[in-house]
Amino acid sequence: MRLIIVAVGRMKSGPERELCDRYLDRARKGGRPLGLSGPDVIEIGESAGRRPAERMTEEATGILAALGEETAVLALDPKGAEISSEDLAADMAALRDRGVRALSFLIGGADGLGDVARERADRMVAFGRATFPHQLVRVMLAEQIYRATTILAGHPYHKA
């Protein structure tokens, strides 16, 4: 199953990008023996719209255009259900075992995800109720994907 991160905005050079790249590389290496490829990252340009609703709609259109038709979609949203690392790993394994070809993770822009992106999501999850900068959310997601691969592989990283 191919893992894809679709995120609004560009990850700039710096420590956040380095950390994100490190976790993505680890997830790629750890996921291969588990039947997982990626995670690949697709960056969607930020909207130049004047109003939040306009920006969210434009960005959501870009997100939907980047999604393949045969993908499950997990959207990160502060109003989503809180999910444990074990739950994420179990969800990924269940989708893979059902023959789902891809799992796309959505990260919206500064204003959040537009309605059409939320409606496309099979599940909406949150990393708690706090608000985080988008670059950190991408790092946190990359780490959780890596952690899920270690859980599925029975690796001790998860318990460290």
TIMIZA-822414 format. One line per 2 residues: number of its first residue (from 1); their letters; for each residue z, y, x negated of N, C-alpha, C. Coordinates in steps of 0.02 Angstrom, whole numbers, plus 50000, padded with zeros to 5 digits. Example, Ala and Ser with C-alpha at 12.3 -4.5 7.8 and 13.67 -1.06 7.14 Angstrom:
BEGIN
1) AS) 50390:49716:49340:50390:49775:49385:50390:49835:49340; 50354:49888:49358:50357:49947:49316:50394:50002:49355
END
This chain:
BEGIN
1) MR) 50000:49941:49957:50000:50000:50000:50000:50061:49955; 49957:50108:49972:49952:50170:49933:50004:50220:49958
3) LI) 50040:50250:49912:50089:50303:49928:50058:50370:49911; 50064:50418:49957:50033:50483:49949:50084:50537:49969
5) IV) 50091:50587:49927:50132:50646:49943:50083:50702:49958; 50086:50729:50019:50045:50786:50039:50092:50845:50046
7) AV) 50085:50893:50001:50132:50949:49998:50096:51016:50000; 50123:51062:50038:50097:51130:50038:50123:51165:49977
9) GR) 50079:51199:49941:50097:51237:49882:50084:51198:49818; 50082:51235:49765:50068:51207:49699:50133:51201:49660
11) MK) 50140:51145:49625:50198:51136:49581:50183:51172:49516; 50222:51222:49501:50210:51261:49441:50239:51226:49380
13) SG) 50214:51245:49321:50241:51218:49259:50315:51236:49253; 50352:51191:49223:50423:51204:49213:50464:51140:49221
15) PE) 50529:51147:49220:50572:51087:49222:50566:51047:49286; 50554:51080:49343:50547:51043:49406:50485:50999:49403
17) RE) 50430:51026:49378:50368:50987:49373:50377:50928:49325; 50410:50940:49268:50421:50887:49220:50463:50831:49250
19) LC) 50515:50849:49286:50558:50799:49317:50520:50762:49372; 50483:50798:49412:50443:50766:49465:50393:50717:49434
21) DR) 50358:50739:49383:50309:50695:49350:50343:50633:49321; 50402:50641:49295:50439:50583:49266:50454:50532:49321
23) YL) 50478:50555:49379:50493:50507:49433:50430:50477:49463; 50377:50517:49468:50314:50489:49493:50287:50436:49447
25) DR) 50291:50447:49382:50268:50398:49333:50309:50334:49339; 50375:50341:49344:50419:50283:49351:50403:50245:49416
27) AR) 50391:50282:49470:50375:50250:49534:50308:50212:49529; 50260:50241:49495:50195:50208:49486:50203:50142:49449
29) KG) 50241:50144:49394:50251:50083:49354:50292:50031:49392; 50344:50053:49425:50388:50006:49461:50357:49981:49525
31) GR) 50312:50020:49555:50283:50000:49619:50227:49948:49613; 50191:49949:49557:50134:49903:49549:50152:49830:49563
33) PL) 50206:49803:49532:50222:49733:49545:50244:49720:49618; 50259:49774:49654:50283:49768:49723:50227:49777:49774
35) GL) 50166:49785:49750:50110:49796:49795:50103:49868:49818; 50129:49914:49778:50126:49985:49795:50084:50021:49742
37) SG) 50039:50065:49763:50003:50106:49715:50020:50179:49728; 50009:50220:49677:50030:50290:49681:50103:50294:49663
39) PD) 50136:50345:49682:50116:50397:49728:50067:50447:49697; 50015:50462:49737:49968:50514:49721:49992:50578:49756
41) VI) 49976:50635:49727:49997:50698:49756:49935:50738:49776; 49935:50762:49838:49883:50806:49863:49917:50872:49880
43) EI) 49894:50925:49847:49924:50991:49859:49878:51031:49906; 49909:51060:49957:49875:51101:50007:49892:51174:49991
45) GE) 49842:51216:49990:49854:51287:49977:49898:51319:50030; 49938:51366:50007:49981:51403:50053:49938:51451:50093
47) SA) 49953:51458:50157:49917:51503:50200:49932:51575:50183; 49883:51618:50191:49892:51690:50182:49904:51725:50249
49) GR) 49914:51686:50301:49925:51715:50367:49984:51764:50368; 49982:51810:50415:50034:51862:50418:50097:51839:50454
51) RP) 50090:51794:50503:50148:51772:50542:50164:51700:50526; 50228:51681:50530:50248:51612:50516:50209:51560:50557
53) AE) 50201:51572:50621:50166:51524:50664:50093:51515:50641; 50062:51569:50621:49993:51566:50597:49990:51527:50531
55) RM) 50037:51540:50486:50039:51504:50422:50051:51429:50434; 50098:51413:50477:50114:51342:50490:50054:51306:50519
57) TE) 50019:51338:50566:49961:51307:50597:49906:51295:50546; 49892:51346:50505:49839:51340:50454:49856:51285:50403
59) EA) 49919:51284:50381:49940:51233:50332:49939:51163:50362; 49959:51158:50425:49958:51092:50459:49886:51067:50465
61) TG) 49840:51111:50477:49769:51091:50480:49747:51063:50413; 49768:51095:50359:49752:51070:50292:49784:51003:50278
63) IL) 49845:50995:50300:49880:50931:50291:49843:50875:50327; 49825:50887:50390:49790:50836:50430:49723:50819:50400
65) AA) 49689:50869:50373:49624:50856:50341:49631:50812:50279; 49688:50814:50247:49700:50774:50186:49720:50702:50202
67) LG) 49742:50690:50262:49766:50623:50280:49708:50576:50296; 49714:50515:50272:49667:50464:50293:49685:50439:50362
69) EE) 49637:50409:50395:49651:50384:50463:49697:50324:50462; 49695:50285:50410:49735:50224:50407:49798:50235:50366
71) TA) 49838:50283:50386:49900:50296:50350:49957:50303:50399; 50014:50276:50379:50076:50292:50415:50098:50359:50387
73) VL) 50135:50397:50426:50155:50465:50405:50230:50474:50414; 50262:50493:50359:50333:50510:50359:50337:50584:50339
75) AL) 50362:50625:50384:50366:50697:50372:50437:50717:50355; 50443:50759:50304:50509:50786:50287:50519:50850:50328
77) DP) 50574:50852:50364:50589:50907:50408:50664:50912:50416; 50693:50972:50410:50766:50978:50416:50794:50952:50482
79) KG) 50752:50949:50534:50774:50925:50599:50764:50850:50607; 50736:50818:50556:50725:50746:50558:50790:50708:50551
81) AE) 50785:50643:50560:50843:50599:50553:50861:50592:50479; 50924:50592:50464:50945:50579:50395:50931:50506:50379
83) IS) 50907:50494:50319:50886:50426:50300:50919:50409:50234; 50942:50347:50228:50972:50325:50165:50916:50299:50119
85) SE) 50932:50292:50056:50884:50264:50008:50866:50193:50028; 50914:50155:50051:50902:50086:50072:50855:50084:50133
87) DL) 50865:50131:50179:50821:50134:50238:50750:50151:50218; 50742:50197:50172:50675:50215:50149:50641:50155:50117
89) AA) 50678:50120:50074:50650:50060:50042:50631:50008:50093; 50674:49997:50143:50659:49948:50195:50598:49968:50236
91) DM) 50592:50033:50252:50533:50057:50289:50470:50046:50249; 50472:50063:50184:50413:50054:50142:50393:49980:50139
93) AA) 50442:49936:50130:50428:49864:50126:50400:49838:50192; 50428:49861:50247:50404:49837:50313:50332:49859:50325
95) LR) 50316:49920:50308:50247:49944:50317:50200:49905:50272; 50219:49896:50210:50178:49858:50163:50167:49787:50188
97) DR) 50220:49755:50211:50217:49686:50234:50176:49678:50299; 50171:49731:50338:50129:49730:50399:50056:49744:50383
99) GV) 50041:49758:50320:49972:49770:50300:49949:49842:50308; 49997:49888:50316:49978:49959:50320:49948:49979:50252
101) RA) 49891:50013:50254:49855:50028:50193:49884:50085:50153; 49915:50134:50188:49942:50193:50153:50002:50220:50191
103) LS) 50046:50252:50153:50103:50289:50181:50100:50358:50150; 50093:50408:50194:50091:50478:50172:50156:50513:50189
105) FL) 50182:50548:50139:50243:50588:50146:50222:50661:50151; 50245:50697:50202:50225:50766:50211:50281:50814:50193
107) IG) 50264:50866:50154:50310:50920:50139:50275:50985:50160; 50304:51019:50207:50274:51081:50233:50284:51139:50187
109) GA) 50259:51197:50209:50266:51258:50171:50333:51292:50183; 50337:51354:50161:50400:51392:50166:50424:51399:50238
111) DG) 50378:51399:50285:50397:51406:50355:50408:51339:50390; 50394:51284:50355:50402:51218:50385:50334:51188:50404
113) LG) 50338:51133:50440:50277:51098:50462:50254:51125:50529; 50189:51132:50536:50162:51152:50601:50166:51095:50650
115) DV) 50161:51112:50714:50169:51063:50767:50120:51004:50761; 50057:51017:50744:50009:50962:50741:50027:50913:50685
117) AR) 50056:50937:50630:50078:50891:50577:50139:50851:50601; 50184:50883:50635:50242:50847:50662:50221:50794:50712
119) ER) 50173:50811:50754:50149:50763:50804:50115:50703:50772; 50083:50713:50715:50049:50658:50679:50099:50611:50645
121) AD) 50159:50636:50632:50210:50596:50596:50234:50537:50638; 50239:50480:50605:50269:50421:50636:50345:50426:50635
123) RM) 50370:50462:50586:50442:50470:50579:50456:50536:50543; 50508:50571:50566:50529:50633:50533:50598:50622:50505
125) VA) 50604:50637:50440:50668:50626:50406:50689:50688:50369; 50754:50691:50353:50783:50748:50318:50825:50723:50260
127) FG) 50827:50763:50209:50873:50751:50153:50936:50792:50165; 50968:50781:50222:51027:50819:50241:51008:50881:50279
129) RA) 51057:50921:50295:51046:50981:50336:51037:51045:50295; 51048:51041:50230:51040:51100:50188:50967:51116:50179
131) TF) 50952:51179:50162:50885:51201:50147:50876:51200:50071; 50820:51171:50048:50806:51166:49977:50739:51200:49961
133) PH) 50732:51226:49901:50667:51252:49880:50615:51195:49880; 50553:51211:49895:50502:51160:49901:50490:51121:49837
135) QL) 50496:51154:49779:50487:51117:49717:50542:51064:49709; 50604:51081:49729:50658:51032:49725:50648:50976:49776
137) VR) 50623:50992:49834:50610:50940:49884:50560:50890:49857; 50510:50915:49822:50461:50869:49793:50492:50825:49740
139) VM) 50536:50854:49699:50572:50814:49649:50616:50762:49684; 50652:50783:49735:50696:50737:49771:50656:50680:49804
141) LA) 50599:50696:49832:50557:50644:49863:50531:50596:49810; 50508:50622:49754:50483:50579:49700:50539:50532:49676
143) EQ) 50599:50559:49669:50655:50517:49648:50671:50464:49700; 50669:50481:49763:50685:50433:49816:50631:50379:49820
145) IY) 50569:50396:49808:50517:50345:49806:50529:50298:49747; 50545:50328:49690:50561:50286:49632:50622:50241:49647
147) RA) 50673:50271:49676:50734:50233:49692:50717:50176:49740; 50673:50188:49788:50653:50136:49835:50620:50078:49798
149) TT) 50579:50093:49748:50548:50039:49709:50601:49999:49672; 50653:50033:49647:50705:49995:49611:50746:49953:49659
151) IL) 50757:49977:49719:50794:49938:49769:50753:49875:49786; 50689:49884:49799:50647:49827:49817:50640:49777:49760
153) AG) 50645:49801:49699:50639:49756:49640:50707:49726:49621; 50761:49748:49654:50827:49722:49636:50853:49750:49570
155) HP) 50827:49806:49549:50845:49838:49486:50912:49874:49493; 50954:49875:49442:51020:49906:49448:51020:49983:49450
157) YH) 50963:50016:49440:50962:50090:49441:50995:50117:49503; 50983:50086:49560:51008:50112:49623:51085:50115:49624
159) KA) 51117:50070:49589:51190:50068:49590:51222:50107:49534; 51181:50134:49490:51208:50169:49431:51241:50233:49450
END
